[in-house]
Amino acid sequence: MAGQPVSPALSPPEGEKKRGEESAEQGSRGKNGFQKILFLLRNHSGVDFSLYKSKTVHRRIDRRMLLNKIDRPEAYANLVRGNPKELEALYSDMLINVTSFFRNPGAFEVLKEKVFPKLIQQHRFHVQFTPTRLFRAQ
C-alpha cells in the first residue's frame, strides 16, 4: 500500500547486515540501556530488532530520546517501561518505510500487468522445474 510501512520479519532479511557490522545487541554505547529498550520493544511488538544493524537501531532510539529530552539509554528504558504509547512510537520509527517506487501506481501496474506475466511465461516455456529468480537493486 502506498506510504505504508513494511513490517519487518522476526529476523532481518538475508544480507541485511554487512560483514563486520555489529548487531544492535552487541553495540558498546549504553549497552545495558539499549538491551533493555530492545527487550521491552520485543515484548511490546513481538519483533526482535536485536539482530538489526547496530547503527540503525541506535540512531532510531537516539531520535526518540532526543524528542523526549532524554540523554541516557537507561533513562529512556525507564520511560518506555511504563509508556505503551512511546513504545508504539519507537516501534513505528523502527519500521522500514515503503520506497517511493511503490507510491507510483502506474509503474507498479505496468510491472504487474505486462512485465511479470511475460517473464513467467518465458521462463515456463524455456525451463521446466527451475525456480524463477528475481533480484533487487539498491
Buried (B, 14 or more C-beta within 10 A) or exposed (E): EEEEBEEBEEEBEEEBBEEEEEBBBEBEEBEEBBBBBBBBBBEBBEBBBBBBBBEBBBEBBBEBBEEBEBEEBBBBBBBBBEBEEBBBBBBEBBBBEBEEEBEEEEEEEEEEEEEEEEEEEEBEEEEEEEEEEEEEEE
